[in-house]
Amino acid sequence: MEISKIRTLVSRAGEMQGLVIVDLVYLDGIPYAVFEWDKKEGADPVPLYKVRLDPRGLMPLPPSANSDLKYQYRISVEDPRPFF
């Protein structure tokens, strides 16, 4: 699974948190913003908290030698992680 980085506006509990950089993965051809991974010893990481993205909202960013940031997502997303 190829993992890229995206920058997107994120809200949590209805309040805007600002621009956040999260992982971007494609699962069955569908883009997802991954906020947290489930990492088990001896297994590949699995997206634990993810948000399905509309591919039309992904805007490629120019390549940078100082960053692995590849996309800007032009639609805000809600952070899916539960409150503890």
Secondary structure, DSSP 8 states (H G I E B T S, - for coil): ---EEEEEEEEETTEEEEEEEEEEEEETTEEEEEEEEE--TTS--EEEEEEE--GGGEEE----TT--EEEEEEEEEE------
